[in-house]
Amino acid sequence: MKNLFLTSLFLIIGIGFFVSPGFAEENNKAWVPEYIKALQEGKAMIKSGGLSEETVLAEAVKQAIVINNAPAYQAMKIAVDLKYDPYFVIKNIFSHGGDIDLNQLCLYATKYGINKLIFIKASKDAVSPLGEPVFSRDELAQCKCMQEIGLGYHEPVAEMPDAVTPPPKPAQFSKSSPT
């Protein structure tokens, strides 16, 4: 009975340790070195002309977020810190990221110094693997972080053509006038 009690106690303590936030956070950071390495190697490939920045980011973000379940905001910060274009970073995070909170990532982007107009444009341009927009206009309009600057994601309206004046009305003829 005493052995059963001790075994149960150690089992509970062990499970408690492995599910603790500190252990989970440390275990969750295993993707970081691999992600940084992929981005740095990608920079070398971009300089040599082998790949485009968007292709490098697509592969690195897909590996980090989809396969390794990395937090989107951390992947965004690392890529931007390594001098990748924030537009392509955000667009690829949304395109490959699955269920990412638009408002939360917008707040992190603002915190990291990314212009909201860039964030809005990238969010609007992000497409799923099936080629469909990731966010609808309603989702973008309802994002509280984006409401500070209004509806900045709308395309600018083309200039209106000059007004066309209708032709003058024909002169009225009386019935008594010759035809």
Secondary structure as the mmCIF struct_conf table of DSSP 4:
data_model
#
loop_
_struct_conf.conf_type_id
_struct_conf.id
_struct_conf.beg_label_comp_id
_struct_conf.beg_label_asym_id
_struct_conf.beg_label_seq_id
_struct_conf.end_label_comp_id
_struct_conf.end_label_asym_id
_struct_conf.end_label_seq_id
HELX_RH_AL_P HELX_RH_AL_P1 LYS A 2 PHE A 18
TURN_TY1_P TURN_TY1_P1 VAL A 19 VAL A 19
BEND BEND1 SER A 20 SER A 20
HELX_RH_AL_P HELX_RH_AL_P2 PRO A 21 ASN A 28
TURN_TY1_P TURN_TY1_P2 LYS A 29 ALA A 30
HELX_RH_AL_P HELX_RH_AL_P3 TRP A 31 SER A 48
TURN_TY1_P TURN_TY1_P3 GLY A 49 GLY A 49
BEND BEND2 GLY A 50 LEU A 51
HELX_RH_AL_P HELX_RH_AL_P4 GLU A 53 VAL A 61
HELX_RH_PI_P HELX_RH_PI_P1 LYS A 62 ILE A 67
TURN_TY1_P TURN_TY1_P4 ASN A 68 ASN A 68
HELX_RH_AL_P HELX_RH_AL_P5 ALA A 72 ASP A 81
TURN_TY1_P TURN_TY1_P5 LEU A 82 LYS A 83
HELX_RH_AL_P HELX_RH_AL_P6 PRO A 86 HIS A 96
BEND BEND3 GLY A 98 ASP A 99
HELX_RH_AL_P HELX_RH_AL_P7 LEU A 102 LYS A 111
TURN_TY1_P TURN_TY1_P6 TYR A 112 GLY A 113
HELX_RH_AL_P HELX_RH_AL_P8 LYS A 116 ASP A 125
STRN STRN1 VAL A 127 VAL A 127
TURN_TY1_P TURN_TY1_P7 PRO A 129 LEU A 130
BEND BEND4 GLY A 131 GLY A 131
STRN STRN2 PRO A 133 PRO A 133
BEND BEND5 VAL A 134 PHE A 135
HELX_RH_AL_P HELX_RH_AL_P9 ARG A 137 GLN A 142
TURN_TY1_P TURN_TY1_P8 LYS A 144 CYS A 145
HELX_RH_3T_P HELX_RH_3T_P1 MET A 146 ILE A 149
BEND BEND6 LEU A 151 LEU A 151
TURN_TY1_P TURN_TY1_P9 GLY A 152 TYR A 153
BEND BEND7 HIS A 154 HIS A 154
HELX_LH_PP_P HELX_LH_PP_P1 GLU A 155 GLN A 172
TURN_TY1_P TURN_TY1_P10 LYS A 175 SER A 176
BEND BEND8 SER A 177 SER A 177
#
